[in-house]
Amino acid sequence: HFARAFRTSTGVTPRAFVEQRRLVRASALLAESDGALAGIALDTGFGTQSRLTSVFKRRTGFTPAVFRRGRR
């Protein structure tokens, strides 16, 4: 029931919403710091650097490393 109500009010599933918020935070950390990608992945709730990379690339079209280089 919650998932249906959430999707009706926001237009996305709860999982997609959380993933989107994690990616926003990861993008900010990539732009602001020189921290390791593995550390950023853990800080933003992704279990591994690999998971961050795959989700980030699927959503943005860039890997986190390419995104970071382009922001500097």
N, C-alpha and C positions, 0 to 999 in steps of 0.2 A: 504494500500500500504506500509506504513512504517513497519508494523509488518512482512510482507512477506520479504521485503528487509533486515530487521534486522536479521531475521532467516536465510536467505540465506548467509549473511556475517558472522554471529557468530555461527550458528548451534543451537541456542536456541531462545526461544521467549523472547520478552522484559520483560515480567513478571518473567520468570524463571531467567533471567540475574539479575534483581534487587533482587530477592529473594536470589540468590547465593551470591551476594555482601553483603547483610544484614547478611547472615549466617557466612561469613568470618569475618565480624566485630564482630558479637556476639561471635564467637569462641575466638577471640583475647581478648575481654573483659572478658570472662569467665576464660581464662587462666591467665590474668594479674591482675584482681581485685577481691575483695570480695564483690562487689556490689550485691544488691538484683536482683534476676532474673527478677522481674517486671520492675525494673529500666533499666536493660540491654535491655529488650524487647522494652521499649519505646524509648530508645536511638538509637536503631537500626531500628526503623520504623515499628516494629510489634505492633499491637494495644493492645495486651494483652500478659501476660505471657503464657497463655494457647496456643495462636497462635504460639508463639516462640517455645514452647515445642513440639507441634505437627509437625511443619515444621522441626525443628531440628532433631527430632527422625526419621521422614520419610527419611530425607536426609543422616543422619549419622549412624542411628541404635542405638543411645544413647540419653537419655534425657540430657538436659543441666546440671542438677545436677550431673549425673553420669560422664559426660564429664569433668566437673570441678574437681571432686574428683580424676579422673584418671590422670589429668594433674599435680597434686601436688605431 
